Amino acid sequence: MNKIITKCPVCGEEMYIVSLRCPGCETEIKGTFYLDEFFKLSREQLNFIKLFIKNRGNLSDLGKELNLSYPTLRNRLNEIAKTLGYPVEEERVDRIEVLEKLERGEISSQEAIKLLKGGEER
């Protein structure tokens, strides 16, 4: 089965369903049915959410399963939140950047602590 497209390929407007049909008895219902926000997620994002739930929201376990760092996991969660229409605080994005710099060895742990507490980067 194909994934439902949520945006019109011609003009980019939001798509909606106009008919539902039962394959067993062939009952058909017509109307305007809007798609849930989860239909906006890519297959990769949906798989990430499934694994997130499987790991009961434990990012440490999820990171081990996917072999991804904590900052990468947070970035993916933020992107999913944005796709679903939830606001993502810019402050969190800054924290993730600091953690990624720390992980890459670009800054020391002391510099990271200072940045996370609101200080300037050297």
Beta strands, then each sheet from edge to edge (+ up, - down):
strand 1: 17-21
strand 2: 28-33
sheet 1: 1+ 2-
end
